[in-house]
Amino acid sequence: MAAEPPTVSRLEVGHVLFLDIVGYSKLLSDKQRKVFQLLKDIVRDTSQFRSAEAANKLVRIPTGDGMVLAFFTNVDAPVRCALEISRKLREHPELKLRMGINSGPVDQVSDVNEQRNITGVGINMAQRLMDCGDAGHILLSRRVADDLAQYSEWKPYLHDLGTVEVKHGVKLEVVNFYDNETGNAKTPGKLKQAAKARRRRIVIVASIAVLSLFAIGVGSWVWQRRAALTSAYKIGAAGIVDKSIAVLPFENLSAEKENAFFADGVQNEILSNLAKIADLKVISRASVLVYKAGNPRNLRERSICGRLALGSCFL
């Protein structure tokens, strides 16, 4: 006869085993019924299930593609049950399970069918742990692992996997439970992805830090360089030689000789305008007449000076 559900809620510590059939939703309906019946038979045949059921210290809840077993006996009850199940699965490769185990506060309540049920963080964390695993994994919370680590029987089974962030940003310390015969020694895929994401974040942060330092260094160099150039300019400006310019005579290249006066007028006009610049020394027209076309004196010097003069004008 099924035990009567409690009429008053009370918070107590439950030792929760959450089981999930991997790939259940991908199976055809007849295969789903078959593997679920197999799971029920295996679970019911474990000694921990039978003893806790007989003592009315077990709450069992179907989850559609698995089940929850909440033991209100010993902290190692779900672990021993998981070991029995894992060993039996070696005879049934068609049934792939993942399991999560946690000890924590739960509240016994009645469901819509007036059957015993539980709610609370104890069962929630067991589900989060189970969600992190792949087929064959038995994952424990840190609390369960710390309790088991006090006994030499369990210590060889405990293998730290580090911290993983689960639903709602909750961070869980996960411990993989396995030996040479039971469990799954491989790191779960979700934890591998989390580790890669952490490494990427570290690389990004380090890269930003390096780039920031580089930018600061470049900025400091540019600032110091600019300050040095400004200082050098100010020092040089005090002793700078007066700027000067010469406008060489223009040559009349037209066939009409009477246009020669026009070339001279252009030179005079340019000289007059340049003379209006206060900081510019303008070489007189008389001083450059020696470079007038047709004068045989130092033609190479005239050519160089002419280019310099024109360059100076355009600058």
C-alpha positions as CSV (number, residue, x, y, z in Angstrom):
1,M,0.0,0.0,0.0
2,A,1.4,3.4,-1.0
3,A,2.3,5.7,1.9
4,E,0.0,8.7,2.5
5,P,1.6,12.0,1.4
6,P,2.4,14.4,4.2
7,T,-0.3,17.0,4.9
8,V,2.2,19.6,6.2
9,S,5.3,20.6,4.3
10,R,8.6,20.3,6.0
11,L,12.1,21.0,4.8
12,E,14.7,18.2,5.1
13,V,17.9,17.0,3.5
14,G,17.3,14.6,0.6
15,H,20.0,12.6,-1.2
16,V,18.9,12.8,-4.8
17,L,19.7,10.6,-7.8
18,F,18.6,12.1,-11.1
19,L,18.6,9.7,-14.1
20,D,18.1,10.6,-17.7
21,I,18.0,8.3,-20.8
22,V,20.3,9.9,-23.4
23,G,18.7,10.3,-26.9
24,Y,15.3,9.2,-25.6
25,S,13.4,11.7,-27.7
26,K,15.0,10.5,-30.9
27,L,13.7,6.9,-30.4
28,L,10.5,5.6,-31.9
29,S,7.6,5.2,-29.5
30,D,7.9,1.4,-29.2
31,K,11.6,1.8,-28.5
32,Q,10.9,4.4,-25.9
33,R,8.5,2.1,-24.0
34,K,11.1,-0.7,-24.2
35,V,14.0,1.2,-22.9
36,F,12.0,2.9,-20.1
37,Q,10.6,-0.4,-19.0
38,L,14.2,-1.8,-18.9
39,L,15.3,1.2,-16.8
40,K,12.5,0.6,-14.3
41,D,13.4,-3.1,-14.0
42,I,17.1,-2.3,-13.4
43,V,16.3,0.4,-10.8
44,R,13.7,-1.6,-8.9
45,D,16.2,-4.5,-8.7
46,T,18.9,-2.5,-6.9
47,S,19.3,-3.2,-3.2
48,Q,19.3,0.5,-2.3
49,F,15.9,1.0,-4.0
50,R,14.4,-2.0,-2.2
51,S,15.6,-1.2,1.2
52,A,14.7,2.5,1.1
53,E,11.3,1.6,-0.4
54,A,10.6,-0.9,2.4
55,A,11.6,1.7,5.1
56,N,9.3,4.4,3.4
57,K,12.5,6.5,2.9
58,L,12.3,6.9,-0.8
59,V,10.4,9.2,-3.1
60,R,10.4,8.3,-6.8
61,I,9.3,10.6,-9.5
62,P,9.0,10.0,-13.3
63,T,10.4,12.7,-15.5
64,G,9.3,11.5,-19.0
65,D,12.7,10.4,-20.2
66,G,14.1,9.3,-16.8
67,M,13.3,9.4,-13.1
68,V,14.3,10.9,-9.8
69,L,15.0,8.9,-6.7
70,A,15.2,10.9,-3.5
71,F,16.6,8.9,-0.6
72,F,16.0,10.0,3.0
73,T,18.5,7.5,4.4
74,N,22.3,7.8,4.0
75,V,24.4,10.2,1.9
76,D,25.9,7.3,0.0
77,A,22.6,5.7,-0.8
78,P,22.2,7.3,-4.3
79,V,25.9,6.6,-5.1
80,R,25.5,2.9,-4.3
81,C,22.3,2.8,-6.3
82,A,24.1,4.5,-9.2
83,L,26.9,2.0,-9.0
84,E,24.5,-0.9,-9.2
85,I,22.7,0.6,-12.2
86,S,26.0,1.4,-14.0
87,R,27.3,-2.1,-13.6
88,K,24.0,-3.6,-14.9
89,L,24.1,-1.3,-17.9
90,R,27.1,-3.1,-19.3
91,E,24.7,-5.9,-20.2
92,H,22.3,-3.5,-22.0
93,P,24.3,-1.2,-24.3
94,E,21.0,-0.1,-25.9
95,L,20.2,1.8,-22.7
96,K,22.4,4.9,-22.3
97,L,22.1,6.8,-19.1
98,R,23.6,9.9,-17.5
99,M,23.2,10.6,-13.7
100,G,23.5,13.5,-11.4
101,I,23.7,13.2,-7.6
102,N,23.2,16.0,-5.0
103,S,22.4,16.3,-1.3
104,G,20.4,19.3,-0.3
105,P,17.2,20.7,1.2
106,V,13.9,19.5,-0.3
107,D,10.3,19.9,0.6
108,Q,8.0,16.9,0.3
109,V,4.7,17.8,-1.3
110,S,1.7,16.2,-3.0
111,D,1.4,16.4,-6.8
112,V,-1.8,16.7,-8.8
113,N,-2.4,12.9,-8.4
114,E,-1.9,13.2,-4.6
115,Q,1.3,11.3,-4.9
116,R,4.5,12.1,-3.0
117,N,6.7,14.6,-4.7
118,I,9.6,16.8,-3.8
119,T,10.7,20.4,-4.7
120,G,13.6,22.5,-3.7
121,V,17.3,23.2,-4.5
122,G,18.3,19.7,-3.6
123,I,16.5,18.2,-6.7
124,N,17.2,21.3,-8.9
125,M,21.0,21.0,-8.5
126,A,20.9,17.2,-9.1
127,Q,19.2,18.0,-12.4
128,R,21.7,20.6,-13.3
129,L,24.5,18.2,-12.7
130,M,22.9,15.5,-14.7
131,D,22.4,18.0,-17.6
132,C,26.2,18.5,-17.7
133,G,26.9,14.9,-18.4
134,D,27.1,12.6,-21.4
135,A,26.1,8.9,-21.6
136,G,27.7,6.9,-18.8
137,H,28.6,9.9,-16.6
138,I,27.8,9.9,-12.9
139,L,28.3,13.5,-11.7
140,L,28.4,14.6,-8.1
141,S,28.0,18.0,-6.4
142,R,30.9,19.2,-4.3
143,R,28.9,18.7,-1.1
144,V,28.3,15.0,-1.9
145,A,32.0,14.5,-3.0
146,D,33.3,16.1,0.2
147,D,31.1,13.8,2.3
148,L,32.3,10.7,0.4
149,A,36.0,11.8,0.5
150,Q,36.1,11.1,4.2
151,Y,35.9,7.4,3.5
152,S,38.7,5.4,1.8
153,E,36.0,3.3,0.0
154,W,35.0,6.2,-2.1
155,K,38.1,8.4,-2.5
156,P,39.4,6.5,-5.6
157,Y,36.2,7.2,-7.5
158,L,36.3,11.0,-7.0
159,H,37.8,13.1,-9.9
160,D,37.4,16.9,-9.8
161,L,36.2,18.5,-13.1
162,G,36.2,22.1,-11.9
163,T,33.4,24.7,-11.9
164,V,30.8,25.1,-14.6
165,E,28.1,27.8,-15.0
166,V,24.6,26.4,-15.3
167,K,21.1,27.8,-15.6
168,H,20.4,31.2,-14.1
169,G,24.1,31.9,-13.9
170,V,24.6,29.4,-11.0
171,K,28.1,28.0,-10.7
172,L,28.5,24.4,-9.7
173,E,31.7,22.5,-8.7
174,V,31.4,19.2,-10.5
175,V,33.1,15.9,-9.5
176,N,33.1,12.9,-11.9
177,F,32.5,9.5,-10.2
178,Y,34.1,6.6,-11.9
179,D,36.6,3.7,-11.8
180,N,37.9,1.2,-14.3
181,E,34.5,-0.6,-14.4
182,T,31.8,2.0,-13.8
183,G,31.1,5.5,-14.9
184,N,32.6,7.5,-17.7
185,A,36.2,8.8,-17.4
186,K,35.9,11.3,-20.2
187,T,35.4,15.0,-19.6
188,P,31.7,15.9,-20.4
189,G,31.3,17.9,-23.6
190,K,29.6,20.8,-21.8
191,L,32.5,21.2,-19.5
192,K,35.0,21.1,-22.4
193,Q,33.0,23.9,-24.1
194,A,33.0,25.9,-20.8
195,A,36.8,25.5,-20.5
196,K,37.3,26.7,-24.1
197,A,35.0,29.7,-23.4
198,R,37.1,30.6,-20.3
199,R,40.3,30.3,-22.3
200,R,38.9,32.5,-25.0
201,R,37.9,35.1,-22.4
202,I,41.4,35.0,-20.9
203,V,43.0,35.5,-24.3
204,I,40.6,38.3,-25.1
205,V,41.3,40.1,-21.8
206,A,45.0,39.5,-22.2
207,S,44.9,40.9,-25.8
208,I,43.0,43.9,-24.7
209,A,45.5,44.5,-21.9
210,V,48.5,44.2,-24.2
211,L,46.9,46.5,-26.9
212,S,46.0,49.0,-24.2
213,L,49.6,49.0,-22.9
214,F,50.8,49.3,-26.5
215,A,48.5,52.2,-27.2
216,I,49.6,53.9,-24.0
217,G,53.2,53.4,-25.0
218,V,52.7,54.7,-28.5
219,G,50.7,57.7,-27.2
220,S,53.4,58.5,-24.7
221,W,56.1,58.3,-27.4
222,V,54.1,60.5,-29.8
223,W,53.5,63.1,-27.0
224,Q,57.2,63.2,-26.0
225,R,58.2,63.3,-29.7
226,R,55.8,66.2,-30.4
227,A,57.1,68.0,-27.3
228,A,60.7,67.6,-28.4
229,L,60.0,68.8,-31.9
230,T,58.1,71.8,-30.6
231,S,60.9,72.7,-28.3
232,A,63.5,72.3,-31.1
233,Y,61.4,74.5,-33.3
234,K,61.2,77.2,-30.7
235,I,65.0,77.1,-30.1
236,G,65.7,77.1,-33.9
237,A,63.3,79.9,-34.5
238,A,65.3,82.3,-32.4
239,G,68.4,82.0,-34.5
240,I,66.9,81.4,-37.9
241,V,68.5,83.1,-40.9
242,D,66.3,85.6,-42.8
243,K,64.4,84.1,-45.6
244,S,65.3,85.4,-49.1
245,I,64.2,85.0,-52.7
246,A,65.5,86.0,-56.1
247,V,63.3,86.4,-59.2
248,L,65.4,85.7,-62.3
249,P,64.8,87.6,-65.5
250,F,62.2,86.1,-67.8
251,E,63.0,85.3,-71.4
252,N,60.8,86.4,-74.3
253,L,60.2,83.2,-76.4
254,S,57.8,84.7,-78.9
255,A,58.8,85.7,-82.4
256,E,58.0,89.4,-81.7
257,K,60.9,91.1,-80.1
258,E,58.8,94.0,-78.9
259,N,57.2,91.6,-76.4
260,A,60.4,91.6,-74.4
261,F,59.2,94.5,-72.3
262,F,56.3,92.3,-71.2
263,A,58.7,89.8,-69.7
264,D,60.4,92.5,-67.8
265,G,57.1,93.8,-66.6
266,V,56.1,90.4,-65.2
267,Q,59.4,90.3,-63.3
268,N,58.9,93.7,-61.8
269,E,55.3,92.9,-60.8
270,I,56.4,89.8,-59.0
271,L,59.2,91.6,-57.2
272,S,56.9,94.4,-56.1
273,N,54.4,91.9,-54.6
274,L,57.1,89.9,-52.8
275,A,58.6,93.1,-51.4
276,K,55.3,93.5,-49.4
277,I,56.1,90.4,-47.3
278,A,57.8,91.8,-44.2
279,D,59.8,88.6,-43.2
280,L,61.1,88.0,-46.7
281,K,64.2,89.5,-48.2
282,V,63.9,90.1,-52.0
283,I,67.0,90.2,-54.1
284,S,67.0,93.3,-56.3
285,R,66.4,93.2,-60.0
286,A,69.8,94.7,-60.7
287,S,71.5,91.9,-58.8
288,V,70.0,89.2,-61.0
289,L,70.5,90.9,-64.4
290,V,73.8,89.0,-64.8
291,Y,71.7,85.8,-65.3
292,K,69.6,87.3,-68.1
293,A,69.4,85.1,-71.2
294,G,72.2,85.7,-73.7
295,N,74.7,86.6,-71.0
296,P,77.5,83.9,-71.4
297,R,78.5,84.2,-67.7
298,N,78.3,80.9,-65.8
299,L,75.3,79.4,-67.6
300,R,75.3,76.3,-65.3
301,E,75.0,78.6,-62.3
302,R,72.2,80.5,-63.9
303,S,70.3,77.3,-64.5
304,I,70.6,76.1,-61.0
305,C,69.8,79.5,-59.5
306,G,66.8,79.8,-61.8
307,R,65.3,76.5,-60.6
308,L,66.0,77.5,-57.0
309,A,64.3,80.8,-57.5
310,L,61.2,79.3,-59.2
311,G,61.1,76.6,-56.4
312,S,61.2,79.3,-53.8
313,C,58.4,81.2,-55.5
314,F,56.1,78.2,-55.6
315,L,56.9,77.3,-52.0
